[in-house]
Amino acid sequence: MQSHSVCAGTVMPHCTLKERNVKDTKDSAETLSFKTRLKRAGFRLKMIKDRTIKFLRCLFNTPSPIPVEAQIEITNKCNFTCPMCPREIMDVPSINMDFGLFKEVVKKLSAPPLPPLQKGGQKGVKDFILTGWGEPLLHPDFFEMVDFISFINPDARIRFTTNGSLLNKDIRKRILNSKVEQVSISIDGLNGDGATGEGHSESKRIIENVTALAGERNSNPPTPPFKKGGQGGFTPSIVFQSTIHSNNLEGLKKLIDIGGKIGIDRMNLVRLDVRKTVSLRRPSIEDEGRIFGKLKKTGKASGLPVFFINQQGMLLQMAGHFDRLCFRTVDHVYVNVKGDVTPCCNLRKMKMGNLLKDDIEEIWQGKIFKKFRANQLKVCKGCDALKRKHHH
């Protein structure tokens, strides 16, 4: 969940969205409503299962035996420039990952076979996130990468985050014909008030691209939720990933209304990271809570679920040891363009090992990673991306 993993460019003029039907088929509104409910029920069941496992790992501060999720930095090239994105400050190289290197990385992450009776026959990464500090669809081998993961690890879940600008007809068709499970659209509002020059704002082209993707996806037959590989509805999931700024409430409300109309699946709200850009300002914790409450209410009226990881109940606070433990690093690795395994995107230079030289199990359970975990509170001081309170 990177708050600035894919920048959506500078503020662009707002254009009124033309009315479009959620799907141009013979299905009635009631049938569509049933399919939508089916999809969301499948998502919630999966979310409950995954979060229960993660909750227990965090509660007992026990990392998974091997990473469950890997975020791969396939490219750091981006077609937008956003003031809130710290790519240049972090000195992130604007290059693509070599496809040959990518294949070796995926092989290592997929790990050797387990005993035949174990479900899946593989141990290793289950979730692949093909997003670094750039726009994934700029990589010329993006879809070959998706196909390779599916070939090596047929049960893997694949997702990525995009600014939406490149979702033309051909790209949309290839996404819908691929094994991509989720597409996150990084956008922070409408009318230009979503980013106010700081983050990911909309343009007529981006809104039309997302509307078309949702419409084309929604016209496909849904898969049963309990069928192997089934999503419990439309595939892939389409998600708005939106950063909360101090002045983008109205823009996000409009975005939620559009998301509900075109039939996407949910909105994930993300806290703004201001550590590396002193000119940025973010809402207080109290304001975050008020903004989330209003957006959740708007989502309920529009039929679009809205989530915000930083608004945590007591159980989630306990799992995070009251902000002393990061939910991400208990089962997640970030792999940079060189094949280096690191703890997360914000620590992309903190090398734990390299997948061209070592196996993922050796890296994950090795001395360097153990030392990081022992000192993580100190190393990650100031990061509150997944915490309840502000830490900087």
C-alpha positions as CSV (number, residue, x, y, z in Angstrom):
1,M,0.0,0.0,0.0
2,Q,2.4,2.8,-1.2
3,S,1.0,6.3,-0.8
4,H,3.2,7.6,-3.6
5,S,4.2,4.5,-5.6
6,V,2.7,5.8,-8.8
7,C,2.4,9.5,-9.4
8,A,-0.6,10.8,-11.3
9,G,1.0,14.1,-12.4
10,T,0.3,17.7,-12.0
11,V,-3.2,19.2,-11.8
12,M,-5.1,19.0,-15.0
13,P,-8.4,20.7,-16.1
14,H,-11.5,19.1,-15.0
15,C,-14.0,17.8,-17.5
16,T,-17.6,16.7,-16.7
17,L,-17.9,12.9,-16.9
18,K,-20.3,11.9,-19.5
19,E,-23.1,9.5,-18.3
20,R,-22.2,5.9,-19.0
21,N,-24.0,2.8,-18.1
22,V,-22.2,0.5,-15.8
23,K,-22.5,-2.2,-18.4
24,D,-23.9,-2.2,-21.9
25,T,-25.5,-5.7,-21.9
26,K,-28.9,-7.2,-21.5
27,D,-28.4,-7.8,-17.8
28,S,-30.9,-6.0,-15.6
29,A,-29.8,-3.7,-12.8
30,E,-31.0,-6.3,-10.3
31,T,-28.7,-9.0,-11.9
32,L,-25.8,-6.6,-11.8
33,S,-26.5,-5.8,-8.2
34,F,-26.4,-9.5,-7.4
35,K,-23.1,-10.0,-9.2
36,T,-21.6,-7.0,-7.5
37,R,-22.7,-8.3,-4.1
38,L,-21.3,-11.7,-5.0
39,K,-17.9,-10.2,-5.9
40,R,-17.7,-8.2,-2.7
41,A,-18.7,-11.1,-0.6
42,G,-15.9,-13.1,-2.1
43,F,-13.5,-10.3,-1.5
44,R,-14.6,-10.0,2.1
45,L,-14.2,-13.7,2.8
46,K,-10.7,-13.7,1.4
47,M,-9.9,-10.5,3.3
48,I,-11.1,-12.0,6.6
49,K,-9.0,-15.1,6.1
50,D,-5.9,-13.2,5.1
51,R,-6.3,-10.6,7.9
52,T,-6.9,-13.3,10.5
53,I,-3.6,-15.0,9.6
54,K,-1.8,-11.7,9.6
55,F,-3.4,-10.6,12.8
56,L,-2.1,-13.7,14.6
57,R,1.4,-13.2,13.1
58,C,1.5,-9.6,14.3
59,L,0.0,-10.3,17.6
60,F,2.6,-12.9,18.5
61,N,5.3,-11.0,16.6
62,T,6.1,-14.1,14.5
63,P,7.1,-13.5,10.8
64,S,5.8,-15.9,8.2
65,P,8.2,-18.8,7.5
66,I,8.7,-17.3,4.1
67,P,7.4,-14.1,2.5
68,V,3.8,-14.2,1.5
69,E,3.9,-11.0,-0.5
70,A,6.5,-9.5,-2.8
71,Q,6.5,-6.1,-4.3
72,I,8.8,-6.0,-7.4
73,E,10.3,-2.8,-8.6
74,I,9.8,-3.5,-12.3
75,T,10.4,0.1,-13.3
76,N,11.1,3.5,-11.8
77,K,10.2,5.4,-15.0
78,C,7.2,7.6,-14.7
79,N,5.3,9.7,-17.2
80,F,4.1,12.1,-14.5
81,T,5.9,14.3,-11.9
82,C,4.2,14.9,-8.5
83,P,5.5,17.1,-5.7
84,M,4.4,14.6,-3.1
85,C,6.5,11.8,-4.7
86,P,10.0,11.5,-3.2
87,R,11.6,9.6,-6.0
88,E,14.2,12.2,-6.8
89,I,14.9,13.0,-3.1
90,M,15.4,9.2,-2.6
91,D,17.7,9.1,-5.6
92,V,15.7,6.3,-7.2
93,P,17.2,5.4,-10.6
94,S,14.8,5.9,-13.5
95,I,15.4,2.5,-15.1
96,N,13.5,-0.7,-15.9
97,M,14.2,-4.1,-14.4
98,D,15.7,-6.4,-17.0
99,F,13.2,-9.1,-18.0
100,G,15.9,-11.8,-17.6
101,L,16.5,-10.6,-14.1
102,F,12.8,-10.5,-13.4
103,K,12.4,-14.2,-14.4
104,E,15.2,-15.2,-12.0
105,V,13.6,-13.1,-9.2
106,V,10.2,-14.8,-9.7
107,K,11.7,-18.3,-9.8
108,K,13.5,-17.6,-6.5
109,L,10.4,-16.1,-4.9
110,S,8.3,-19.0,-5.9
111,A,10.6,-21.4,-4.0
112,P,11.0,-25.2,-4.3
113,P,8.1,-27.7,-4.1
114,L,6.6,-28.8,-0.8
115,P,5.4,-32.3,0.0
116,P,2.7,-33.4,-2.5
117,L,-0.1,-33.5,0.1
118,Q,0.3,-29.8,0.9
119,K,-2.2,-27.6,-0.9
120,G,-0.7,-25.7,-3.8
121,G,2.5,-27.8,-4.0
122,Q,4.6,-24.7,-3.6
123,K,5.9,-22.6,-0.7
124,G,6.8,-19.1,-1.3
125,V,5.2,-15.8,-2.4
126,K,1.5,-15.9,-3.0
127,D,1.0,-12.2,-3.9
128,F,3.0,-10.3,-6.5
129,I,2.8,-6.5,-6.7
130,L,4.3,-5.3,-9.9
131,T,4.8,-1.7,-8.8
132,G,7.9,0.3,-7.9
133,W,8.5,4.0,-7.9
134,G,7.2,4.4,-11.5
135,E,4.4,3.6,-13.8
136,P,4.3,-0.2,-14.4
137,L,2.7,0.0,-17.8
138,L,5.7,1.9,-19.1
139,H,7.7,-1.4,-18.9
140,P,7.7,-2.9,-22.4
141,D,7.6,-6.4,-21.0
142,F,4.8,-5.8,-18.4
143,F,2.4,-8.4,-19.8
144,E,5.1,-10.9,-20.4
145,M,6.0,-10.5,-16.7
146,V,2.4,-11.2,-15.7
147,D,2.3,-14.3,-18.0
148,F,5.6,-15.6,-16.6
149,I,4.4,-15.4,-13.0
150,S,1.3,-17.2,-14.0
151,F,3.4,-19.9,-15.7
152,I,5.8,-20.4,-12.8
153,N,3.2,-20.0,-10.0
154,P,-0.4,-20.6,-11.3
155,D,-1.9,-19.9,-7.9
156,A,-0.2,-16.6,-7.5
157,R,-2.2,-13.4,-7.1
158,I,-1.0,-10.5,-9.3
159,R,-1.8,-6.8,-8.8
160,F,-0.3,-3.4,-9.7
161,T,-0.9,0.3,-9.2
162,T,-1.2,2.7,-12.2
163,N,-1.9,6.4,-12.7
164,G,-4.5,5.4,-15.3
165,S,-3.1,7.5,-18.1
166,L,-2.0,4.6,-20.3
167,L,-5.2,2.5,-20.0
168,N,-6.0,2.7,-23.7
169,K,-8.2,0.1,-25.5
170,D,-5.4,-2.3,-26.3
171,I,-3.9,-2.1,-22.7
172,R,-7.4,-2.7,-21.2
173,K,-8.0,-5.7,-23.4
174,R,-4.6,-7.2,-22.4
175,I,-5.3,-6.6,-18.7
176,L,-8.7,-8.3,-18.9
177,N,-7.2,-11.3,-20.8
178,S,-4.4,-11.7,-18.2
179,K,-4.2,-13.2,-14.7
180,V,-4.1,-9.8,-13.1
181,E,-6.3,-9.9,-10.0
182,Q,-6.3,-6.3,-9.0
183,V,-5.7,-2.9,-10.7
184,S,-5.3,0.1,-8.3
185,I,-5.8,3.5,-9.8
186,S,-3.8,6.1,-7.9
187,I,-5.9,9.3,-8.0
188,D,-6.5,11.8,-5.3
189,G,-9.7,13.6,-6.3
190,L,-11.5,15.5,-9.0
191,N,-11.8,19.1,-10.2
192,G,-8.1,19.7,-9.5
193,D,-8.9,20.0,-5.8
194,G,-7.8,16.4,-5.2
195,A,-4.1,17.2,-5.4
196,T,-3.9,21.0,-5.5
197,G,-0.6,20.5,-7.3
198,E,0.7,18.0,-4.8
199,G,-0.4,14.6,-5.9
200,H,-2.5,12.5,-8.2
201,S,-5.2,14.4,-9.9
202,E,-7.6,13.5,-12.6
203,S,-7.9,14.3,-16.3
204,K,-10.7,13.6,-18.8
205,R,-8.6,10.9,-20.3
206,I,-7.9,9.1,-17.0
207,I,-11.6,9.1,-15.9
208,E,-12.6,7.9,-19.3
209,N,-10.0,5.2,-19.2
210,V,-11.1,3.9,-15.8
211,T,-14.8,4.1,-16.8
212,A,-14.1,2.1,-20.0
213,L,-12.0,-0.5,-18.0
214,A,-14.8,-0.9,-15.5
215,G,-17.5,-1.2,-18.2
216,E,-15.5,-3.8,-20.2
217,R,-14.7,-5.8,-17.1
218,N,-18.3,-5.7,-15.9
219,S,-19.6,-7.1,-19.2
220,N,-17.5,-10.2,-18.7
221,P,-19.1,-13.3,-17.0
222,P,-18.4,-13.4,-13.3
223,T,-16.5,-16.4,-11.8
224,P,-17.9,-18.3,-8.8
225,P,-16.3,-17.3,-5.6
226,F,-15.3,-20.8,-4.5
227,K,-14.1,-22.1,-7.9
228,K,-10.4,-22.5,-8.1
229,G,-9.0,-19.2,-9.3
230,G,-12.4,-17.6,-9.0
231,Q,-12.7,-14.0,-7.8
232,G,-16.3,-14.3,-6.7
233,G,-17.4,-11.9,-9.4
234,F,-15.8,-9.6,-11.9
235,T,-12.1,-9.9,-12.6
236,P,-9.8,-8.0,-12.0
237,S,-10.8,-5.9,-9.0
238,I,-10.6,-2.2,-9.7
239,V,-9.7,0.0,-6.8
240,F,-9.2,3.7,-6.3
241,Q,-6.1,4.3,-4.2
242,S,-6.3,7.8,-2.8
243,T,-4.1,9.9,-0.5
244,I,-5.8,12.1,2.1
245,H,-4.7,15.7,1.8
246,S,-5.8,18.6,3.9
247,N,-8.0,20.0,1.1
248,N,-9.2,17.2,-1.1
249,L,-12.4,16.1,0.8
250,E,-14.8,17.3,-1.9
251,G,-12.7,15.9,-4.7
252,L,-12.7,12.5,-3.0
253,K,-16.4,12.6,-2.5
254,K,-16.9,13.2,-6.2
255,L,-14.5,10.4,-7.0
256,I,-16.5,8.0,-4.8
257,D,-19.7,9.0,-6.6
258,I,-18.1,8.3,-9.9
259,G,-16.6,5.0,-8.6
260,G,-20.1,3.9,-7.5
261,K,-21.7,4.8,-10.9
262,I,-19.1,3.0,-13.0
263,G,-19.0,-0.1,-10.8
264,I,-15.5,-0.3,-9.4
265,D,-15.0,-2.3,-6.2
266,R,-13.7,0.0,-3.5
267,M,-11.6,2.9,-2.4
268,N,-8.5,2.5,-0.3
269,L,-7.4,5.7,1.5
270,V,-3.8,6.2,2.2
271,R,-2.0,8.6,4.7
272,L,0.2,11.2,3.2
273,D,3.9,10.7,3.9
274,V,5.5,14.2,4.4
275,R,8.8,13.2,5.9
276,K,10.9,13.8,2.7
277,T,9.0,16.9,1.4
278,V,8.8,19.6,4.1
279,S,6.4,21.8,2.0
280,L,3.7,19.2,2.3
281,R,1.0,19.5,4.9
282,R,-1.4,16.7,6.0
283,P,-4.5,16.6,8.2
284,S,-4.2,16.0,11.9
285,I,-5.3,12.6,13.2
286,E,-8.6,14.1,14.3
287,D,-9.2,15.6,10.9
288,E,-8.2,12.2,9.3
289,G,-10.9,10.6,11.3
290,R,-13.5,13.2,10.4
291,I,-12.6,13.0,6.7
292,F,-12.8,9.2,6.7
293,G,-16.2,9.3,8.4
294,K,-17.6,11.6,5.8
295,L,-16.1,9.6,2.9
296,K,-17.3,6.3,4.3
297,K,-20.8,7.9,4.5
298,T,-20.5,9.1,0.9
299,G,-19.4,5.6,-0.1
300,K,-22.4,4.0,1.6
301,A,-24.7,6.3,-0.3
302,S,-22.9,5.6,-3.6
303,G,-22.5,1.9,-3.1
304,L,-18.7,2.0,-2.9
305,P,-16.9,0.6,0.2
306,V,-14.2,2.9,1.6
307,F,-11.3,1.6,3.7
308,F,-8.6,3.4,5.7
309,I,-5.9,1.2,7.4
310,N,-4.9,4.0,9.8
311,Q,-8.3,4.1,11.5
312,Q,-7.8,1.1,13.8
313,G,-10.0,-0.5,16.4
314,M,-8.6,-2.1,19.5
315,L,-7.9,-5.5,18.0
316,L,-5.9,-3.9,15.2
317,Q,-4.0,-1.8,17.7
318,M,-3.2,-4.9,19.7
319,A,-1.9,-6.6,16.6
320,G,0.3,-3.6,15.9
321,H,1.5,-3.7,19.5
322,F,0.1,-0.1,19.7
323,D,2.3,1.3,16.9
324,R,5.4,-0.6,17.8
325,L,5.1,-3.2,15.0
326,C,4.7,-2.7,11.2
327,F,1.9,-4.8,9.6
328,R,3.8,-4.9,6.3
329,T,7.2,-6.4,7.2
330,V,5.9,-9.4,9.0
331,D,5.3,-11.2,5.6
332,H,6.4,-8.8,2.9
333,V,9.6,-8.1,0.9
334,Y,10.4,-5.4,-1.7
335,V,12.7,-6.3,-4.5
336,N,14.4,-3.4,-6.3
337,V,15.6,-3.2,-9.9
338,K,18.9,-4.9,-9.1
339,G,17.2,-8.0,-7.5
340,D,18.1,-6.8,-4.0
341,V,15.6,-8.0,-1.3
342,T,14.7,-5.1,1.0
343,P,12.1,-4.7,3.8
344,C,9.9,-2.2,2.0
345,C,9.7,0.5,-0.7
346,N,10.9,3.2,1.7
347,L,14.0,1.1,2.5
348,R,14.8,0.1,-1.0
349,K,18.6,0.5,-0.5
350,M,18.6,-1.5,2.7
351,K,19.9,-4.8,1.2
352,M,19.0,-8.0,3.0
353,G,20.4,-10.2,0.1
354,N,20.2,-10.6,-3.6
355,L,18.0,-13.1,-5.4
356,L,20.7,-13.7,-8.1
357,K,22.9,-15.1,-5.4
358,D,20.7,-16.4,-2.6
359,D,17.4,-18.2,-2.0
360,I,14.6,-16.2,-0.6
361,E,14.3,-18.5,2.4
362,E,18.0,-18.0,3.2
363,I,17.6,-14.2,2.9
364,W,14.3,-14.1,4.9
365,Q,15.7,-16.1,7.8
366,G,19.2,-14.8,7.6
367,K,21.2,-12.8,10.0
368,I,20.7,-9.5,8.3
369,F,17.0,-9.7,8.3
370,K,17.0,-10.9,11.9
371,K,19.1,-7.9,12.8
372,F,16.7,-5.6,11.0
373,R,13.7,-7.0,12.9
374,A,15.5,-6.7,16.2
375,N,16.1,-3.0,15.5
376,Q,13.1,-2.2,13.3
377,L,11.5,0.3,15.7
378,K,14.7,2.4,15.6
379,V,15.3,1.9,11.9
380,C,11.7,2.8,10.9
381,K,11.4,5.6,13.4
382,G,9.1,8.3,12.0
383,C,7.3,6.1,9.5
384,D,3.5,6.0,10.3
385,A,2.2,4.7,6.9
386,L,0.4,1.8,8.6
387,K,0.3,3.2,12.1
388,R,-2.7,4.7,14.0
389,K,-0.9,7.8,15.3
390,H,1.3,10.3,13.6
391,H,5.0,9.6,14.2
392,H,6.5,12.6,12.5
